[in-house]
Amino acid sequence: MEDKKANWIACSSVLALIVVIIVAHATLRLSKAFYLVLGVDVALILSVFAWLAVRRHYNRRRILLESRLAEGRELRLEYSFLRKVAGVPTKFRYKEIEEATDGFQALVGRGASATVFKGILSDGTAVAVKRIDGQERGEREFRSEVSAIASVQHVNLVRLIGYCCVPAGPRFLIYEFIQNGSLDCWIFPKSERRSRPGGCLSWDHRCRVALDVAKALSYLHHDCRSRILHLDVKPENILINENYRAVVADFGLSKLMGKDESRVVTTIRGTRGYLAPEWLLEHGISEKSDIYSYGMVLLEIIGGQRNVCLIDKRNSRSGRKWQYFPKIVAEKLREGRLMEVVDRRLLEDGSVDEREVRRLVFVALWCIQERARLRPSMARVVEMLEDRVAVNEPPETAMIVVDLLSIDEQERGDPNCPTIATLAAHTVESNVASSSCSFALSVLSPR
């Protein structure tokens, strides 16, 4: 419509200018004034034609750009749809993250190098925004987490919705929000939870959580194109959803491992109380390291207490001693008093089946065998938990971690006290004397 109007105006203007020329010729004849009017009119007529040409060229470019923009918009919508269907993370702008978290106001949790905030996306989706600080370590953790979790899809693994990278600033990972918090809030006493949501998880729910975590790790170890090692399995990294099912999270220490590789070497340390002996002794890590950590978590689920903790001991020179819960469980098993290791809060209603306790304890003790080759695979652990295969009583293990922890700082100068290298020699087949210092620091220094 606008083009027709413009053409009509142009034609009218040209005709009017031609009429002016005719009238001028009739009145002025071939005088200088006539030639002046003629020149001006011709210039105006040429200007009109030039304006029409420029306008036509501009309209063609505008139509072409609009068609390209429309096509690009359709492609972006289709690409966004396909990304959501395939579960591929979306790249967010910093402004979107800031608006979603209301200026990073709702703090959910804080770790060694990351902080988690709750947020709401523009479409109403509740998310957990993990801000990873630090340059070198932050970049390493960001890459590890994205490479591990970006392409995996499992009901018991946290879903990565998107990410955001700020030049020379923090990195952000946007996860689905799990409203019931982490497992530690549901199995440990209230004094450890402070104001976080939680409670006492029932025995049935604990068994289900143990199976969910085992299935998640089995998927990572056996069903992905590259074997994924989590390397930080602990209650704080296991979330509980609204149906009290477990969701494994926090892949900041994870490693990708080829199917043809038997072990990899890493200098990163995990969390005290969940590290496998071969990791502490720098013999390389494998999926067996995750299995060891899972066994330690399973014992904590059963007993409702930390595997490693300090207790008051009057006959000790320092007044405190390390308590190692797995050793207590092994002793109670030998004495036939296995029910004494179960969380006392669960024994009040009498809903705990002793046969289930025995099976879970057997599985946990198999998982924490200090010789990695004796530990079952996570696929085998799933079968054990589902009672599809018989679970034999595990062999006794040295548990040198408790021996090391029992060495009081004031007792280390005692010549009768065993050395770390001597204790470590009982755990693995190879010589570990050169790793003794690293072993001591790793056990006593959490992530």
C-alpha positions in Angstrom: 0.0 0.0 0.0 2.8 2.4 0.9 4.6 1.6 -2.4 1.5 2.4 -4.5 1.1 5.7 -2.6 4.7 6.6 -3.2 4.5 5.8 -6.9 1.3 7.8 -7.3 3.0 10.8 -5.6 6.0 10.5 -7.8 3.9 10.3 -11.0 1.9 13.3 -9.9 5.0 15.3 -9.2 6.6 14.5 -12.6 3.3 15.4 -14.4 3.1 18.7 -12.5 6.7 19.5 -13.4 6.0 18.7 -17.1 3.0 21.0 -17.0 5.2 23.8 -15.5 7.6 23.4 -18.4 4.8 23.6 -21.0 3.3 26.7 -19.3 6.8 28.3 -19.0 7.5 27.7 -22.7 4.2 29.2 -23.7 4.7 32.3 -21.7 8.4 32.9 -21.6 9.3 31.5 -25.1 13.0 30.7 -25.3 14.2 33.3 -22.9 16.8 32.9 -20.2 14.1 32.6 -17.6 12.6 29.7 -19.5 15.9 27.8 -19.6 16.3 28.4 -15.9 12.8 27.0 -15.1 13.5 24.1 -17.5 16.8 23.2 -15.7 15.2 23.3 -12.3 12.3 21.1 -13.4 14.5 18.6 -15.1 16.6 18.4 -11.9 13.5 17.8 -9.8 12.2 15.1 -12.2 15.6 13.3 -12.1 15.5 13.6 -8.3 12.0 12.0 -8.2 13.3 9.1 -10.4 16.4 8.7 -8.2 14.2 8.7 -5.1 12.1 5.9 -6.6 15.1 3.9 -7.5 16.6 4.2 -4.0 13.3 3.4 -2.4 12.9 0.3 -4.5 16.4 -0.9 -3.7 15.8 -0.2 0.0 12.5 -2.1 0.0 14.1 -5.1 -1.7 16.8 -5.3 1.0 14.3 -4.8 3.8 12.1 -7.7 2.4 15.2 -9.9 2.1 16.3 -9.1 5.7 12.9 -9.7 7.1 12.7 -13.1 5.3 16.1 -14.0 6.7 15.1 -12.9 10.2 11.9 -14.8 10.0 13.8 -17.9 8.8 16.4 -17.4 11.6 13.7 -17.0 14.2 12.0 -20.2 13.1 15.4 -22.0 13.1 16.1 -20.8 16.6 12.7 -21.9 17.9 13.1 -25.2 16.3 16.7 -25.5 17.6 15.5 -24.5 21.1 12.8 -27.1 20.9 15.2 -29.8 19.8 17.7 -28.9 22.6 14.9 -29.2 25.2 13.8 -32.5 23.8 17.3 -33.9 23.6 18.2 -32.4 27.0 21.1 -30.3 25.7 21.9 -27.4 28.1 20.9 -23.9 27.1 23.3 -21.0 27.2 21.9 -18.1 29.3 22.9 -14.5 29.5 24.2 -13.1 32.8 21.3 -10.7 33.0 18.8 -13.7 32.8 20.6 -15.4 35.6 20.7 -12.3 37.7 16.9 -11.7 37.2 16.1 -15.4 37.9 17.9 -15.3 41.2 16.6 -11.8 42.2 20.2 -10.5 42.4 21.5 -13.8 44.0 19.4 -13.3 47.1 18.1 -16.9 47.9 21.2 -18.7 49.1 20.7 -22.5 49.2 24.2 -23.8 50.0 27.9 -23.0 49.9 30.9 -25.2 49.1 34.7 -24.9 48.8 34.6 -23.2 45.4 30.9 -22.8 44.6 27.7 -21.2 45.9 24.2 -22.4 45.1 21.2 -20.0 44.8 17.6 -20.7 44.1 16.0 -19.0 41.1 12.9 -18.9 38.9 13.3 -18.7 35.1 11.1 -16.6 32.9 8.9 -19.6 32.1 8.3 -20.3 35.8 10.8 -23.2 36.1 12.4 -23.4 39.5 16.2 -23.9 39.2 19.3 -24.1 41.4 22.0 -21.8 40.1 25.5 -22.9 41.0 28.1 -20.1 40.8 31.7 -21.4 40.5 34.3 -18.9 41.6 38.0 -18.9 41.0 39.9 -18.8 37.7 41.9 -22.0 37.3 40.0 -24.2 39.7 36.7 -22.8 38.7 37.3 -23.3 35.0 38.5 -26.9 35.7 35.4 -27.7 37.8 33.1 -26.1 35.3 34.5 -28.1 32.4 34.5 -31.3 34.4 30.8 -30.9 35.4 29.6 -29.9 32.0 31.4 -32.7 30.2 30.2 -35.2 32.6 26.5 -34.3 33.1 25.6 -32.4 29.9 24.7 -35.4 27.7 23.5 -37.9 30.3 19.8 -38.6 30.9 18.8 -40.7 34.0 16.0 -40.3 36.5 18.5 -40.5 39.4 20.9 -37.9 38.0 20.4 -34.2 38.4 19.4 -32.5 35.1 21.6 -29.7 33.8 19.3 -27.1 32.2 21.9 -24.5 31.1 25.1 -22.6 31.8 26.5 -19.1 31.6 30.1 -17.9 31.2 31.1 -14.4 32.3 34.4 -13.2 30.7 37.0 -13.0 33.5 34.3 -13.8 36.0 32.4 -16.7 37.6 30.8 -19.6 35.7 27.2 -20.6 36.3 25.5 -23.9 36.0 21.7 -24.0 36.1 20.2 -27.2 37.4 16.7 -28.4 38.1 15.7 -27.4 41.7 15.3 -30.4 44.1 13.1 -29.1 46.9 13.9 -31.5 49.8 17.6 -30.8 50.0 20.4 -33.2 50.4 20.5 -36.7 52.0 22.6 -35.6 55.0 19.6 -33.5 56.2 17.5 -36.7 56.3 19.8 -39.3 57.9 22.0 -37.3 60.4 20.7 -35.7 63.6 19.0 -32.3 63.5 22.0 -30.5 65.1 23.9 -31.0 61.9 21.1 -29.6 59.7 20.6 -26.2 61.4 17.8 -24.5 59.5 17.8 -26.6 56.4 14.8 -28.8 55.5 15.0 -32.4 56.5 13.9 -35.0 59.0 14.4 -38.7 59.8 14.1 -40.8 56.6 12.2 -44.0 57.2 13.9 -47.4 56.7 11.9 -48.1 53.5 12.9 -44.7 52.0 16.5 -45.3 53.0 16.6 -48.6 51.2 15.0 -47.0 48.1 17.6 -44.1 48.2 20.4 -46.6 48.5 19.1 -48.4 45.4 18.6 -45.1 43.5 22.1 -44.0 44.1 23.5 -47.4 43.0 21.5 -47.3 39.8 22.8 -43.8 39.0 26.4 -44.8 39.5 25.8 -48.0 37.6 24.5 -45.9 34.7 27.6 -43.7 34.8 30.0 -46.6 35.0 28.5 -49.0 32.4 25.8 -47.3 30.2 27.5 -44.1 29.0 29.7 -43.9 25.9 32.6 -42.9 28.1 32.8 -44.2 31.6 32.1 -41.4 34.1 33.7 -41.4 37.5 31.8 -39.2 40.0 34.7 -39.1 42.6 32.8 -37.2 45.2 29.9 -39.5 46.3 28.7 -38.4 49.7 25.4 -37.5 51.4 25.8 -33.8 50.7 25.9 -34.6 46.9 22.8 -36.8 47.0 19.5 -34.8 46.7 16.0 -36.0 47.8 13.1 -35.0 45.5 9.5 -34.6 46.4 8.9 -38.3 46.2 11.8 -39.1 48.5 13.8 -40.5 45.6 17.6 -39.9 45.3 19.2 -37.7 42.7 23.0 -37.7 42.4 24.5 -34.2 41.9 27.7 -32.2 42.0 30.0 -33.5 39.3 32.8 -30.9 40.0 35.4 -33.6 40.5 34.2 -36.1 37.9 36.5 -37.7 35.3 35.8 -39.2 31.9 37.4 -42.6 31.5 37.7 -44.6 28.3 36.2 -48.0 28.1 39.7 -49.5 27.5 41.3 -47.7 30.4 41.6 -49.5 33.8 42.5 -46.4 35.9 43.4 -42.8 35.7 45.6 -40.5 37.8 44.4 -37.3 39.4 45.8 -34.9 41.9 42.4 -33.7 43.0 41.3 -34.8 46.5 37.7 -35.6 47.4 36.1 -35.5 50.9 37.6 -37.0 54.0 35.9 -40.3 55.0 34.9 -41.3 51.5 38.3 -41.6 49.7 39.4 -45.1 48.6 42.8 -46.3 49.8 44.2 -46.5 46.2 43.3 -42.9 45.7 45.0 -41.8 48.9 48.1 -43.8 48.0 48.2 -42.3 44.5 47.9 -45.6 42.7 45.4 -44.3 40.3 41.6 -44.2 40.4 38.8 -46.2 38.7 35.1 -46.9 39.0 36.1 -48.9 42.1 36.9 -45.6 43.9 33.2 -44.6 43.4 32.2 -48.0 44.7 34.2 -47.5 47.9 32.6 -44.1 48.5 29.2 -45.6 47.9 29.8 -48.3 50.5 30.8 -45.6 53.0 27.6 -43.6 52.2 25.5 -46.8 52.5 26.9 -47.4 56.1 25.9 -43.8 57.0 22.4 -44.4 55.6 22.1 -47.5 57.8 23.6 -46.0 61.0 22.5 -42.4 60.7 26.0 -41.2 61.7 29.2 -40.0 60.2 31.7 -42.7 59.3 34.6 -40.6 60.7 34.1 -38.3 63.7 35.9 -37.1 66.8 34.7 -38.3 70.2 35.7 -37.3 73.7 38.2 -39.8 75.2 39.4 -39.1 78.7 42.2 -41.7 78.6 43.7 -40.0 75.5 46.4 -37.4 75.9 44.6 -34.9 73.7 41.2 -35.7 75.2 39.7 -36.7 71.9 39.8 -39.8 69.6 38.8 -40.6 66.0 35.8 -42.9 65.8 35.5 -45.1 62.6 32.0 -46.4 62.1 32.8 -49.1 59.5 35.0 -50.8 62.1 32.3 -50.7 64.7 29.9 -52.3 62.1 32.4 -55.1 61.4 32.8 -55.8 65.1 29.0 -55.9 65.7 28.7 -58.3 62.7 31.2 -60.7 64.2 29.4 -60.4 67.6 26.0 -61.1 66.1 24.6 -57.8 67.3 24.1 -56.1 63.9 20.9 -54.3 64.9 22.9 -52.2 67.3 24.4 -50.3 64.3 21.0 -49.2 62.9 19.9 -45.6 63.4 18.2 -45.7 66.9 15.4 -43.4 65.6 14.3 -46.2 63.2 14.2 -48.9 65.8 11.4 -47.3 67.8 8.6 -48.3 65.4 9.9 -51.8 64.7 9.8 -51.4 60.9 13.4 -52.4 60.3 13.8 -55.9 58.9 17.0 -57.5 60.3 17.5 -59.5 57.1 17.5 -56.3 55.0 20.0 -54.7 57.5 22.2 -57.8 57.1 22.0 -57.6 53.3 22.8 -53.8 53.2 25.7 -54.2 55.7 27.1 -57.0 53.6 26.9 -54.9 50.4 28.5 -52.0 52.2 31.4 -54.0 53.5 32.0 -55.6 50.1 32.1 -52.1 48.6 34.7 -50.8 51.1 37.2 -53.6 50.7 40.6 -52.1 50.7 41.7 -54.3 47.8 39.9 -52.7 44.8 39.7 -56.0 42.9 37.5 -57.4 45.6 34.8 -54.8 45.3 31.8 -55.6 43.2 30.8 -53.5 40.2 27.9 -51.1 40.6 25.8 -53.3 38.3 26.4 -56.2 40.7 25.6 -53.9 43.7 22.2 -53.1 42.1 21.5 -56.8 41.8 22.5 -57.4 45.4 20.2 -54.6 46.7 17.3 -55.9 44.6 17.9 -59.3 46.1 18.3 -60.9 42.7 21.6 -62.5 43.7 22.8 -64.0 47.0 25.1 -61.7 49.1 27.8 -63.7 50.8 29.5 -62.5 54.0 32.4 -60.2 53.0 35.9 -61.0 54.1 37.5 -59.0 56.9 39.5 -56.0 55.8 42.4 -54.2 57.6 40.6 -50.8 57.7 43.9 -49.0 58.2 42.2 -45.7 58.0 41.1 -46.1 61.6 44.6 -47.1 62.6 45.9 -43.9 61.1 43.2 -41.7 62.6 43.8 -43.3 66.0 47.4 -41.9 66.0 47.0 -38.9 68.2 49.1 -35.9 67.4 50.8 -36.2 70.8 51.3 -39.9 70.3 53.1 -39.6 67.0 56.4 -39.2 68.7 55.9 -42.5 70.5 58.4 -45.1 69.1 55.9 -47.9 69.7 53.3 -46.2 67.6 53.1 -47.8 64.0 54.2 -45.6 61.2 52.0 -44.6 58.3 54.0 -46.5 55.8 53.8 -49.7 57.9 50.0 -49.3 58.1 49.7 -48.6 54.4 51.6 -51.7 53.5 48.7 -53.9 54.5 46.2 -52.4 52.1 47.6 -52.9 48.6 49.9 -55.2 46.8 52.5 -52.7 45.7 55.1 -50.7 47.6 53.5 -47.5 49.0 56.3 -46.0 51.2 56.8 -43.1 48.9 53.1 -42.2 49.2 52.9 -42.2 53.0 53.0 -38.4 53.4 50.3 -37.9 50.8 48.3 -40.5 52.5 48.5 -38.8 55.9 47.6 -35.4 54.5 44.7 -36.7 52.4 43.0 -38.5 55.2 43.2 -35.6 57.6 42.5 -32.9 55.1 38.9 -32.7 53.7 38.0 -31.2 50.3 
